[in-house]
Amino acid sequence: MAYQDNIVNVSISLDTTAVTVAGFGTPIFASEHRWFPERVQSFTSLAEVAAVAPTDSNEYAAAVGFFNSDISPNLIKIGRRTVDTITYTPTGDPSVAGTVYTLSVTGTDDVTVEGSYTTLLADTAVEVTAGLAADLTGNVTGVDVVDGTGTLTVSATVPSVDNYTVSDISGLSYAYTTTETAADMVTAISEEDNDWYFMTSNDHTDAFVNTLVTGMAPTIEALEKLYFLSVQDTETLVAWTGTAPTDDVAGQLTEDVRTRSTAIFHQDADTVFAECYFISEFATKNPGEEVWTNKPIGLSASQDPTTGNVLTSTQRGYLADRNCNFIQNQGGVAIVRTGRTASGERIGVMRFRDFLAARITEAFQLLQINEDKIPYTDGGINQYRSTLESVLSSYVSTAQQPKGLQEAPAYTTTFPKRAGVSASDVLAGLLTCSFEAFLSGAITESIVQGSLTIEGLG
């Protein structure tokens, strides 16, 4: 018999239409940067992020979104995509005497070298980068610093050794180049820290998101996690034909039937990262107890980038056709709609499914680990039945508390009798069981019909 690495394998299929929406887990924002050498760092406040990443960075902007809601996640994570080169360009007016430009680089030996240049009258960017290069070039272990005559380039001497960092940036804009794919980035991050559930990233391009095998969407589709992104291209606001052009990233997700990818349209997608605000509002809710629609997320209504006007009903319909979420004004309040992944599945169904699978796995593992022996008898089989039903019962709704499963019937379980198990399964110690659970659903829209009349008198 083939060796099984896992002692418990839980598989839950989805067979749903309209269902409840819920969430759980920790968010991570993964991007190319050199603020820290690890692949992942955890943060419990915006101040902690500001101590590591500049307030004009993508990482800080994402953290603002994550910590936006009244009850934000207790913990967020920032992941790092490998950087090939960083190009720094002086900003402001270097011709003004006394302007200070700084850049510190910490090498592979963990020693920090500070670069600083104070301008003289009539200086240009050329003098600034030459001055910084004079302090840094050849002085940082494992790092190449090259003066590009008005720009400064920083890169690892050995590209595979990617553990230098930069800090104390003043008066310089910066741009990264990276060739690391989404798949390779997720693998590297997961090997270091896999304790996160929501994946987000600064890169919203079609190549990063949708490329087969190496793109973010197919990568996350193979995991028990969710991927959120925001989009701002106007191609997303035209009629949906079922075939997406390259710049309709959300449409491509729908065309590929991505069940674990969720897009939201926002005119400032690449700078504000609306997906982080979206996650923030719902990440702290218990699985099965909250819907991912009809709630404010801390941003104004989505706008047409071309006109600056809020989206029309027709444009919102085109987004809905793509299962792309958006923010609309409703009764004077800007709320997010419609709470679906790209495939059309409710976000909460996916999250509750993953949560339930994790809890069943934990319960069965504890049962097997804590018992010296579970006999292959009807009594032993019933131990597994009781364990499974105990987990399922924890998520059954009551009149006072809505949860992931409906009140009654909430679920059924199927376990074999010992006499009906094949000798080969008994010899292998393999128990096959199943269950069917019924989602509680959620009311997210309503139709009210009535009439007004005058009652006859007399």
Secondary structure, DSSP 4 states (H G I P E B T S, - for coil): ----S-S---------SS------S-EEEEEE--S-SSSEEEESSHHHHHTTS-TTSHHHHHHHHHT-STT--S-EEEEEE--SEEEEEE-S-TTSTT-EEEEEEE-TTS-EEEEEEE--TT--HHHHHHHHHHHHTTTSTTEEEEE-SS-EEEEESSTT----EEEEEESEEEEEE----HHHHHHHHHHH-----EEEES---HHHHHSTTTSHHHHHHTTTSEEEEEE--GGGGS---SS--TT-HHHHHHHTT-TTEEEEE-TTHHHH-HHHHHHHHHTTSPTTS--SSSB--SSPPPB-TTT-SBPPHHHHHHHHHTT-BEEEEETTEEEEE--B-TTS-BHHHHHHHHHHHHHHHHHHHHHHHH-S---SSHHHHHHHHHHHHHHHHTTB--SS---SB-SSS-EEEE---GGGS-HHHHHHT----EEEE-B-------------------
